Amino acid sequence: MALALSCDQLHRTWAAAEAHGGGFVSALAAAWFRGDPTNRARIETAFPHLIEKFGPGSSYYTDEVER
């Protein structure tokens, strides 16, 4: 994903993934929340398609944080 997201947008994206993703995606999102900045970046780099699927502009993304 070429678009750089703010910390708030990433938080909302991974909250959406945790709430609406399957078992693996939900667990990955939970790991993102528990990760330090280095490990969060690793998850973001390894799974950019999830940021696209659950991020800004998607039907899952919301201004209300569900976590």
PDB file of N, CA, C and O in Angstrom:
ATOM      1  N   MET A   1       0.847  -1.174   0.000  1.00  0.00           N
ATOM      2  CA  MET A   1       0.000   0.000   0.000  1.00  0.00           C
ATOM      3  C   MET A   1       0.889   1.232   0.000  1.00  0.00           C
ATOM      4  O   MET A   1       1.725   1.390   0.890  1.00  0.00           O
ATOM      5  N   ALA A   2       0.727   2.076  -0.952  1.00  0.00           N
ATOM      6  CA  ALA A   2       1.581   3.248  -1.093  1.00  0.00           C
ATOM      7  C   ALA A   2       1.191   4.362  -0.132  1.00  0.00           C
ATOM      8  O   ALA A   2       2.025   5.193   0.228  1.00  0.00           O
ATOM      9  N   LEU A   3      -0.044   4.383   0.278  1.00  0.00           N
ATOM     10  CA  LEU A   3      -0.537   5.436   1.154  1.00  0.00           C
ATOM     11  C   LEU A   3      -0.005   5.236   2.566  1.00  0.00           C
ATOM     12  O   LEU A   3      -0.156   4.159   3.143  1.00  0.00           O
ATOM     13  N   ALA A   4       0.617   6.268   3.121  1.00  0.00           N
ATOM     14  CA  ALA A   4       1.091   6.202   4.494  1.00  0.00           C
ATOM     15  C   ALA A   4      -0.076   6.573   5.413  1.00  0.00           C
ATOM     16  O   ALA A   4      -0.704   7.618   5.247  1.00  0.00           O
ATOM     17  N   LEU A   5      -0.350   5.711   6.371  1.00  0.00           N
ATOM     18  CA  LEU A   5      -1.454   5.950   7.286  1.00  0.00           C
ATOM     19  C   LEU A   5      -0.944   6.530   8.594  1.00  0.00           C
ATOM     20  O   LEU A   5       0.172   6.234   9.022  1.00  0.00           O
ATOM     21  N   SER A   6      -1.760   7.350   9.221  1.00  0.00           N
ATOM     22  CA  SER A   6      -1.418   7.903  10.530  1.00  0.00           C
ATOM     23  C   SER A   6      -1.553   6.806  11.584  1.00  0.00           C
ATOM     24  O   SER A   6      -2.117   5.745  11.315  1.00  0.00           O
ATOM     25  N   CYS A   7      -1.042   7.060  12.762  1.00  0.00           N
ATOM     26  CA  CYS A   7      -1.164   6.095  13.860  1.00  0.00           C
ATOM     27  C   CYS A   7      -2.630   5.799  14.153  1.00  0.00           C
ATOM     28  O   CYS A   7      -2.998   4.648  14.388  1.00  0.00           O
ATOM     29  N   ASP A   8      -3.461   6.831  14.140  1.00  0.00           N
ATOM     30  CA  ASP A   8      -4.889   6.674  14.395  1.00  0.00           C
ATOM     31  C   ASP A   8      -5.537   5.805  13.316  1.00  0.00           C
ATOM     32  O   ASP A   8      -6.353   4.936  13.624  1.00  0.00           O
ATOM     33  N   GLN A   9      -5.180   6.035  12.075  1.00  0.00           N
ATOM     34  CA  GLN A   9      -5.735   5.238  10.984  1.00  0.00           C
ATOM     35  C   GLN A   9      -5.304   3.772  11.081  1.00  0.00           C
ATOM     36  O   GLN A   9      -6.105   2.871  10.834  1.00  0.00           O
ATOM     37  N   LEU A  10      -4.053   3.539  11.438  1.00  0.00           N
ATOM     38  CA  LEU A  10      -3.595   2.162  11.615  1.00  0.00           C
ATOM     39  C   LEU A  10      -4.335   1.486  12.761  1.00  0.00           C
ATOM     40  O   LEU A  10      -4.713   0.319  12.660  1.00  0.00           O
ATOM     41  N   HIS A  11      -4.539   2.215  13.842  1.00  0.00           N
ATOM     42  CA  HIS A  11      -5.265   1.668  14.984  1.00  0.00           C
ATOM     43  C   HIS A  11      -6.673   1.271  14.561  1.00  0.00           C
ATOM     44  O   HIS A  11      -7.140   0.184  14.900  1.00  0.00           O
ATOM     45  N   ARG A  12      -7.345   2.135  13.833  1.00  0.00           N
ATOM     46  CA  ARG A  12      -8.708   1.850  13.373  1.00  0.00           C
ATOM     47  C   ARG A  12      -8.736   0.697  12.375  1.00  0.00           C
ATOM     48  O   ARG A  12      -9.655  -0.121  12.380  1.00  0.00           O
ATOM     49  N   THR A  13      -7.728   0.645  11.530  1.00  0.00           N
ATOM     50  CA  THR A  13      -7.636  -0.435  10.551  1.00  0.00           C
ATOM     51  C   THR A  13      -7.510  -1.780  11.247  1.00  0.00           C
ATOM     52  O   THR A  13      -8.237  -2.718  10.919  1.00  0.00           O
ATOM     53  N   TRP A  14      -6.598  -1.885  12.202  1.00  0.00           N
ATOM     54  CA  TRP A  14      -6.387  -3.160  12.882  1.00  0.00           C
ATOM     55  C   TRP A  14      -7.533  -3.486  13.821  1.00  0.00           C
ATOM     56  O   TRP A  14      -7.797  -4.663  14.067  1.00  0.00           O
ATOM     57  N   ALA A  15      -8.223  -2.488  14.356  1.00  0.00           N
ATOM     58  CA  ALA A  15      -9.428  -2.752  15.148  1.00  0.00           C
ATOM     59  C   ALA A  15     -10.512  -3.359  14.261  1.00  0.00           C
ATOM     60  O   ALA A  15     -11.220  -4.278  14.672  1.00  0.00           O
ATOM     61  N   ALA A  16     -10.634  -2.843  13.052  1.00  0.00           N
ATOM     62  CA  ALA A  16     -11.602  -3.404  12.101  1.00  0.00           C
ATOM     63  C   ALA A  16     -11.224  -4.827  11.725  1.00  0.00           C
ATOM     64  O   ALA A  16     -12.089  -5.697  11.630  1.00  0.00           O
ATOM     65  N   ALA A  17      -9.941  -5.067  11.510  1.00  0.00           N
ATOM     66  CA  ALA A  17      -9.479  -6.413  11.171  1.00  0.00           C
ATOM     67  C   ALA A  17      -9.750  -7.383  12.317  1.00  0.00           C
ATOM     68  O   ALA A  17     -10.162  -8.520  12.089  1.00  0.00           O
ATOM     69  N   GLU A  18      -9.520  -6.939  13.527  1.00  0.00           N
ATOM     70  CA  GLU A  18      -9.758  -7.798  14.689  1.00  0.00           C
ATOM     71  C   GLU A  18     -11.242  -8.109  14.842  1.00  0.00           C
ATOM     72  O   GLU A  18     -11.610  -9.234  15.181  1.00  0.00           O
ATOM     73  N   ALA A  19     -12.088  -7.123  14.596  1.00  0.00           N
ATOM     74  CA  ALA A  19     -13.531  -7.292  14.773  1.00  0.00           C
ATOM     75  C   ALA A  19     -14.188  -8.074  13.641  1.00  0.00           C
ATOM     76  O   ALA A  19     -15.137  -8.823  13.873  1.00  0.00           O
ATOM     77  N   HIS A  20     -13.687  -7.903  12.420  1.00  0.00           N
ATOM     78  CA  HIS A  20     -14.380  -8.443  11.256  1.00  0.00           C
ATOM     79  C   HIS A  20     -13.620  -9.521  10.493  1.00  0.00           C
ATOM     80  O   HIS A  20     -14.177 -10.154   9.596  1.00  0.00           O
ATOM     81  N   GLY A  21     -12.370  -9.734  10.835  1.00  0.00           N
ATOM     82  CA  GLY A  21     -11.582 -10.746  10.144  1.00  0.00           C
ATOM     83  C   GLY A  21     -11.870 -12.134  10.688  1.00  0.00           C
ATOM     84  O   GLY A  21     -12.525 -12.283  11.719  1.00  0.00           O
ATOM     85  N   GLY A  22     -11.384 -13.132  10.000  1.00  0.00           N
ATOM     86  CA  GLY A  22     -11.499 -14.508  10.472  1.00  0.00           C
ATOM     87  C   GLY A  22     -10.558 -14.751  11.643  1.00  0.00           C
ATOM     88  O   GLY A  22      -9.950 -13.817  12.166  1.00  0.00           O
ATOM     89  N   GLY A  23     -10.444 -15.995  12.044  1.00  0.00           N
ATOM     90  CA  GLY A  23      -9.629 -16.333  13.208  1.00  0.00           C
ATOM     91  C   GLY A  23      -8.179 -15.912  13.086  1.00  0.00           C
ATOM     92  O   GLY A  23      -7.618 -15.341  14.022  1.00  0.00           O
ATOM     93  N   PHE A  24      -7.565 -16.186  11.944  1.00  0.00           N
ATOM     94  CA  PHE A  24      -6.162 -15.824  11.753  1.00  0.00           C
ATOM     95  C   PHE A  24      -5.987 -14.315  11.721  1.00  0.00           C
ATOM     96  O   PHE A  24      -5.088 -13.777  12.366  1.00  0.00           O
ATOM     97  N   VAL A  25      -6.844 -13.631  10.973  1.00  0.00           N
ATOM     98  CA  VAL A  25      -6.734 -12.173  10.848  1.00  0.00           C
ATOM     99  C   VAL A  25      -6.980 -11.503  12.192  1.00  0.00           C
ATOM    100  O   VAL A  25      -6.285 -10.551  12.547  1.00  0.00           O
ATOM    101  N   SER A  26      -7.959 -11.990  12.938  1.00  0.00           N
ATOM    102  CA  SER A  26      -8.233 -11.427  14.265  1.00  0.00           C
ATOM    103  C   SER A  26      -7.038 -11.614  15.196  1.00  0.00           C
ATOM    104  O   SER A  26      -6.681 -10.704  15.945  1.00  0.00           O
ATOM    105  N   ALA A  27      -6.425 -12.791  15.147  1.00  0.00           N
ATOM    106  CA  ALA A  27      -5.248 -13.045  15.983  1.00  0.00           C
ATOM    107  C   ALA A  27      -4.066 -12.192  15.547  1.00  0.00           C
ATOM    108  O   ALA A  27      -3.299 -11.717  16.383  1.00  0.00           O
ATOM    109  N   LEU A  28      -3.919 -11.997  14.252  1.00  0.00           N
ATOM    110  CA  LEU A  28      -2.845 -11.153  13.736  1.00  0.00           C
ATOM    111  C   LEU A  28      -3.048  -9.704  14.188  1.00  0.00           C
ATOM    112  O   LEU A  28      -2.096  -9.025  14.573  1.00  0.00           O
ATOM    113  N   ALA A  29      -4.297  -9.244  14.136  1.00  0.00           N
ATOM    114  CA  ALA A  29      -4.599  -7.892  14.594  1.00  0.00           C
ATOM    115  C   ALA A  29      -4.315  -7.754  16.088  1.00  0.00           C
ATOM    116  O   ALA A  29      -3.773  -6.740  16.527  1.00  0.00           O
ATOM    117  N   ALA A  30      -4.676  -8.762  16.860  1.00  0.00           N
ATOM    118  CA  ALA A  30      -4.379  -8.727  18.292  1.00  0.00           C
ATOM    119  C   ALA A  30      -2.870  -8.672  18.526  1.00  0.00           C
ATOM    120  O   ALA A  30      -2.401  -7.978  19.428  1.00  0.00           O
ATOM    121  N   ALA A  31      -2.119  -9.402  17.713  1.00  0.00           N
ATOM    122  CA  ALA A  31      -0.652  -9.355  17.822  1.00  0.00           C
ATOM    123  C   ALA A  31      -0.137  -7.970  17.466  1.00  0.00           C
ATOM    124  O   ALA A  31       0.805  -7.480  18.089  1.00  0.00           O
ATOM    125  N   TRP A  32      -0.748  -7.330  16.465  1.00  0.00           N
ATOM    126  CA  TRP A  32      -0.334  -5.971  16.095  1.00  0.00           C
ATOM    127  C   TRP A  32      -0.523  -5.042  17.298  1.00  0.00           C
ATOM    128  O   TRP A  32       0.353  -4.227  17.589  1.00  0.00           O
ATOM    129  N   PHE A  33      -1.643  -5.155  17.990  1.00  0.00           N
ATOM    130  CA  PHE A  33      -1.895  -4.292  19.156  1.00  0.00           C
ATOM    131  C   PHE A  33      -0.896  -4.549  20.274  1.00  0.00           C
ATOM    132  O   PHE A  33      -0.544  -3.628  21.010  1.00  0.00           O
ATOM    133  N   ARG A  34      -0.440  -5.774  20.411  1.00  0.00           N
ATOM    134  CA  ARG A  34       0.492  -6.116  21.483  1.00  0.00           C
ATOM    135  C   ARG A  34       1.956  -5.870  21.101  1.00  0.00           C
ATOM    136  O   ARG A  34       2.840  -5.857  21.957  1.00  0.00           O
ATOM    137  N   GLY A  35       2.191  -5.675  19.810  1.00  0.00           N
ATOM    138  CA  GLY A  35       3.561  -5.559  19.327  1.00  0.00           C
ATOM    139  C   GLY A  35       4.211  -4.211  19.617  1.00  0.00           C
ATOM    140  O   GLY A  35       3.538  -3.198  19.803  1.00  0.00           O
ATOM    141  N   ASP A  36       5.527  -4.233  19.648  1.00  0.00           N
ATOM    142  CA  ASP A  36       6.280  -2.989  19.727  1.00  0.00           C
ATOM    143  C   ASP A  36       6.341  -2.404  18.312  1.00  0.00           C
ATOM    144  O   ASP A  36       5.926  -3.067  17.361  1.00  0.00           O
ATOM    145  N   PRO A  37       6.842  -1.190  18.154  1.00  0.00           N
ATOM    146  CA  PRO A  37       6.860  -0.564  16.821  1.00  0.00           C
ATOM    147  C   PRO A  37       7.545  -1.401  15.742  1.00  0.00           C
ATOM    148  O   PRO A  37       7.105  -1.404  14.593  1.00  0.00           O
ATOM    149  N   THR A  38       8.606  -2.102  16.097  1.00  0.00           N
ATOM    150  CA  THR A  38       9.307  -2.928  15.111  1.00  0.00           C
ATOM    151  C   THR A  38       8.433  -4.082  14.641  1.00  0.00           C
ATOM    152  O   THR A  38       8.341  -4.348  13.442  1.00  0.00           O
ATOM    153  N   ASN A  39       7.797  -4.761  15.573  1.00  0.00           N
ATOM    154  CA  ASN A  39       6.955  -5.893  15.203  1.00  0.00           C
ATOM    155  C   ASN A  39       5.670  -5.442  14.512  1.00  0.00           C
ATOM    156  O   ASN A  39       5.164  -6.144  13.637  1.00  0.00           O
ATOM    157  N   ARG A  40       5.144  -4.295  14.889  1.00  0.00           N
ATOM    158  CA  ARG A  40       3.990  -3.755  14.177  1.00  0.00           C
ATOM    159  C   ARG A  40       4.350  -3.493  12.714  1.00  0.00           C
ATOM    160  O   ARG A  40       3.581  -3.817  11.810  1.00  0.00           O
ATOM    161  N   ALA A  41       5.508  -2.913  12.495  1.00  0.00           N
ATOM    162  CA  ALA A  41       5.955  -2.635  11.124  1.00  0.00           C
ATOM    163  C   ALA A  41       6.140  -3.935  10.333  1.00  0.00           C
ATOM    164  O   ALA A  41       5.854  -3.977   9.136  1.00  0.00           O
ATOM    165  N   ARG A  42       6.611  -4.980  10.986  1.00  0.00           N
ATOM    166  CA  ARG A  42       6.771  -6.275  10.313  1.00  0.00           C
ATOM    167  C   ARG A  42       5.425  -6.820   9.856  1.00  0.00           C
ATOM    168  O   ARG A  42       5.298  -7.325   8.741  1.00  0.00           O
ATOM    169  N   ILE A  43       4.426  -6.718  10.717  1.00  0.00           N
ATOM    170  CA  ILE A  43       3.086  -7.184  10.356  1.00  0.00           C
ATOM    171  C   ILE A  43       2.530  -6.365   9.203  1.00  0.00           C
ATOM    172  O   ILE A  43       1.959  -6.915   8.261  1.00  0.00           O
ATOM    173  N   GLU A  44       2.698  -5.047   9.276  1.00  0.00           N
ATOM    174  CA  GLU A  44       2.205  -4.170   8.214  1.00  0.00           C
ATOM    175  C   GLU A  44       2.877  -4.479   6.879  1.00  0.00           C
ATOM    176  O   GLU A  44       2.228  -4.466   5.834  1.00  0.00           O
ATOM    177  N   THR A  45       4.166  -4.752   6.918  1.00  0.00           N
ATOM    178  CA  THR A  45       4.921  -5.058   5.703  1.00  0.00           C
ATOM    179  C   THR A  45       4.534  -6.416   5.134  1.00  0.00           C
ATOM    180  O   THR A  45       4.441  -6.584   3.918  1.00  0.00           O
ATOM    181  N   ALA A  46       4.309  -7.378   6.012  1.00  0.00           N
ATOM    182  CA  ALA A  46       3.997  -8.731   5.567  1.00  0.00           C
ATOM    183  C   ALA A  46       2.561  -8.890   5.061  1.00  0.00           C
ATOM    184  O   ALA A  46       2.279  -9.773   4.251  1.00  0.00           O
ATOM    185  N   PHE A  47       1.661  -8.037   5.537  1.00  0.00           N
ATOM    186  CA  PHE A  47       0.245  -8.199   5.202  1.00  0.00           C
ATOM    187  C   PHE A  47      -0.387  -6.895   4.714  1.00  0.00           C
ATOM    188  O   PHE A  47      -1.387  -6.449   5.277  1.00  0.00           O
ATOM    189  N   PRO A  48       0.180  -6.279   3.677  1.00  0.00           N
ATOM    190  CA  PRO A  48      -0.385  -5.010   3.199  1.00  0.00           C
ATOM    191  C   PRO A  48      -1.805  -5.158   2.665  1.00  0.00           C
ATOM    192  O   PRO A  48      -2.591  -4.211   2.698  1.00  0.00           O
ATOM    193  N   HIS A  49      -2.130  -6.354   2.173  1.00  0.00           N
ATOM    194  CA  HIS A  49      -3.488  -6.570   1.645  1.00  0.00           C
ATOM    195  C   HIS A  49      -4.545  -6.447   2.743  1.00  0.00           C
ATOM    196  O   HIS A  49      -5.693  -6.104   2.459  1.00  0.00           O
ATOM    197  N   LEU A  50      -4.167  -6.723   3.993  1.00  0.00           N
ATOM    198  CA  LEU A  50      -5.124  -6.565   5.087  1.00  0.00           C
ATOM    199  C   LEU A  50      -5.355  -5.090   5.399  1.00  0.00           C
ATOM    200  O   LEU A  50      -6.463  -4.696   5.764  1.00  0.00           O
ATOM    201  N   ILE A  51      -4.323  -4.284   5.258  1.00  0.00           N
ATOM    202  CA  ILE A  51      -4.495  -2.842   5.455  1.00  0.00           C
ATOM    203  C   ILE A  51      -5.419  -2.300   4.379  1.00  0.00           C
ATOM    204  O   ILE A  51      -6.264  -1.448   4.655  1.00  0.00           O
ATOM    205  N   GLU A  52      -5.267  -2.779   3.171  1.00  0.00           N
ATOM    206  CA  GLU A  52      -6.155  -2.354   2.093  1.00  0.00           C
ATOM    207  C   GLU A  52      -7.581  -2.829   2.334  1.00  0.00           C
ATOM    208  O   GLU A  52      -8.533  -2.083   2.109  1.00  0.00           O
ATOM    209  N   LYS A  53      -7.730  -4.076   2.792  1.00  0.00           N
ATOM    210  CA  LYS A  53      -9.065  -4.648   2.991  1.00  0.00           C
ATOM    211  C   LYS A  53      -9.816  -3.993   4.147  1.00  0.00           C
ATOM    212  O   LYS A  53     -11.025  -3.782   4.053  1.00  0.00           O
ATOM    213  N   PHE A  54      -9.119  -3.670   5.234  1.00  0.00           N
ATOM    214  CA  PHE A  54      -9.778  -3.164   6.431  1.00  0.00           C
ATOM    215  C   PHE A  54      -9.525  -1.684   6.691  1.00  0.00           C
ATOM    216  O   PHE A  54     -10.083  -1.120   7.632  1.00  0.00           O
ATOM    217  N   GLY A  55      -8.692  -1.048   5.871  1.00  0.00           N
ATOM    218  CA  GLY A  55      -8.296   0.335   6.097  1.00  0.00           C
ATOM    219  C   GLY A  55      -9.257   1.369   5.549  1.00  0.00           C
ATOM    220  O   GLY A  55     -10.372   1.046   5.138  1.00  0.00           O
ATOM    221  N   PRO A  56      -8.812   2.620   5.547  1.00  0.00           N
ATOM    222  CA  PRO A  56      -9.648   3.725   5.077  1.00  0.00           C
ATOM    223  C   PRO A  56     -10.231   3.446   3.694  1.00  0.00           C
ATOM    224  O   PRO A  56      -9.537   2.993   2.783  1.00  0.00           O
ATOM    225  N   GLY A  57     -11.508   3.725   3.569  1.00  0.00           N
ATOM    226  CA  GLY A  57     -12.197   3.506   2.308  1.00  0.00           C
ATOM    227  C   GLY A  57     -12.878   2.154   2.220  1.00  0.00           C
ATOM    228  O   GLY A  57     -13.676   1.924   1.311  1.00  0.00           O
ATOM    229  N   SER A  58     -12.579   1.254   3.149  1.00  0.00           N
ATOM    230  CA  SER A  58     -13.216  -0.063   3.122  1.00  0.00           C
ATOM    231  C   SER A  58     -14.542  -0.008   3.870  1.00  0.00           C
ATOM    232  O   SER A  58     -14.801   0.920   4.636  1.00  0.00           O
ATOM    233  N   SER A  59     -15.364  -1.003   3.639  1.00  0.00           N
ATOM    234  CA  SER A  59     -16.657  -1.061   4.331  1.00  0.00           C
ATOM    235  C   SER A  59     -16.487  -1.410   5.804  1.00  0.00           C
ATOM    236  O   SER A  59     -17.420  -1.217   6.583  1.00  0.00           O
ATOM    237  N   TYR A  60     -15.336  -1.913   6.205  1.00  0.00           N
ATOM    238  CA  TYR A  60     -15.085  -2.289   7.600  1.00  0.00           C
ATOM    239  C   TYR A  60     -14.565  -1.124   8.435  1.00  0.00           C
ATOM    240  O   TYR A  60     -14.754  -1.090   9.651  1.00  0.00           O
ATOM    241  N   TYR A  61     -13.922  -0.188   7.789  1.00  0.00           N
ATOM    242  CA  TYR A  61     -13.259   0.925   8.467  1.00  0.00           C
ATOM    243  C   TYR A  61     -14.309   1.897   8.998  1.00  0.00           C
ATOM    244  O   TYR A  61     -15.274   2.224   8.308  1.00  0.00           O
ATOM    245  N   THR A  62     -14.111   2.341  10.205  1.00  0.00           N
ATOM    246  CA  THR A  62     -15.053   3.279  10.821  1.00  0.00           C
ATOM    247  C   THR A  62     -14.297   4.328  11.628  1.00  0.00           C
ATOM    248  O   THR A  62     -13.148   4.120  12.016  1.00  0.00           O
ATOM    249  N   ASP A  63     -14.942   5.431  11.870  1.00  0.00           N
ATOM    250  CA  ASP A  63     -14.341   6.467  12.706  1.00  0.00           C
ATOM    251  C   ASP A  63     -14.411   6.106  14.188  1.00  0.00           C
ATOM    252  O   ASP A  63     -13.724   6.705  15.016  1.00  0.00           O
ATOM    253  N   GLU A  64     -15.240   5.130  14.510  1.00  0.00           N
ATOM    254  CA  GLU A  64     -15.358   4.686  15.895  1.00  0.00           C
ATOM    255  C   GLU A  64     -14.437   3.496  16.103  1.00  0.00           C
ATOM    256  O   GLU A  64     -14.518   2.502  15.381  1.00  0.00           O
ATOM    257  N   VAL A  65     -13.580   3.600  17.071  1.00  0.00           N
ATOM    258  CA  VAL A  65     -12.664   2.508  17.376  1.00  0.00           C
ATOM    259  C   VAL A  65     -13.412   1.503  18.239  1.00  0.00           C
ATOM    260  O   VAL A  65     -13.967   1.847  19.283  1.00  0.00           O
ATOM    261  N   GLU A  66     -13.416   0.241  17.777  1.00  0.00           N
ATOM    262  CA  GLU A  66     -14.164  -0.780  18.465  1.00  0.00           C
ATOM    263  C   GLU A  66     -13.358  -1.503  19.527  1.00  0.00           C
ATOM    264  O   GLU A  66     -13.911  -2.286  20.299  1.00  0.00           O
ATOM    265  N   ARG A  67     -12.088  -1.256  19.573  1.00  0.00           N
ATOM    266  CA  ARG A  67     -11.223  -1.975  20.521  1.00  0.00           C
ATOM    267  C   ARG A  67     -11.197  -1.241  21.829  1.00  0.00           C
ATOM    268  O   ARG A  67     -10.529  -1.674  22.767  1.00  0.00           O
TER     269      ARG A  67
END
